Amino acid sequence: MRDDIKINERAATISDQIIAKLQNIYDPEIGLDIYNLGLIYEIELDDAGSSRVVLTFTEMGCGCIDSVPNEIKAALVEIEEIKDVEVEIVWAPTWKMNRISRFGRISLGISPR
């Protein structure tokens, strides 16, 4: 799990499954998944199976603002422990390029440093 994502203890127990799902959701304009792009800020899961994902986008005019939250919901409810998903879009803190993971930088041809 990235150390720049706030994750509660319950979600941390299935973080590998959550990450795998998020890595299959792409920003179509950039061609990188939302996890490695650094769009995810927070993941919570309660005992009843309700999950909350806080994310941002690279800009307010991002063409995937309508589709990505629905993709997140559809992907995460495939995990047995997750019954429903709330997606919250935030604009603060502002997304910056330094949120892109090392893997993401290499994939995009950006210096990994």
N, C-alpha and C positions, 0 to 999 in steps of 0.2 A: 504494500500500500504506500502511496506517495505520502510524504510527511507534510505536504501542504494542504491535505484534505482532512477536515475535521470529521472523525468517525466515532460513533459511540461504541460502547463495549459489545453490545448485541450484534451490531452490523459487522464489527471486526471479526466475529467468529465465522462469518461466511464471506469475508472480503474477497477471497479468491474467486468465488462464484460471481459476486457483484462486479468485480473488475473485468472478468471475462465477458460479461454481458455488455458493459459500457464500452469495451474495446471493439465491439461490433457495431457501434453507432457512430456514423461519420458526419463530419461537417462537409457537405458536398462541394462547397466552394473552395475549401482548403485541401480536402482529400486526406484528412487525418482524423482518427477517432477522437471523441470528446474527452476521453480519459487522458490520453497522451497530449492532447491539445491544452489541457489544464482548465477546462471549462467547469469541472466539478469542484465545488467548494466544501460541501458537507454531505454526509450520508448518515441517516439515523434509522434505526429499526427498533420498534418496541416489542414487548412480549406477546402482543396480540397479532403481530405480523404486519403492522402498518409501518411503511417506510416513508421517509421524507428525504428528498434529494434537492439540494440547493445548488444551482448552477448559474452561470453567466454566459454571455456570448461575446465574440470578439468585437462586435459593434451592434448598435441598436437596429440597424438596417439589415442584419444578417437574414438571409433567405430561409434559414432553417428554424427560425424561432417558433413557428407553428408546428413543424413536424417532429423535432427532436424531443420535446417533452412527452409526446405520445409514444415515440419509439422507446424512451426510457421506461415508461409505465408498462408497455407491452413486454419488454425484455425482462424486467425485474420480477414481474409476477410469475414468470416461468420458473423462478427459484422456489422450491417447496416452502421455505420458511417465510416467504413474503406473500401476503394476501392482497394488499393494496398499496398504491404508491401515490404520494403527493409530490409534485414537482414545483419548486419555487424558483422563479427567475429573479435574480438580483443584479443590480448595476454597480454596486459598491461592495467590496473594492473592485475597481475597474480591472478588467482582464489586461494583462501585459504579456509580451512575448516571453518573458523569463519564466512563465508558468508552463511552457512547453517542456515536456520531459526530454531527457537525453535521447531516448529512442525516437521521439517525435522530431527532434532537431535533425537527427541523422536522416530520418525518412524524408524530411523536407529540404535537405541539402543545406541546412544551417549549421554553423559551427556548434558542436555539442558543449562548448564552454560558454 
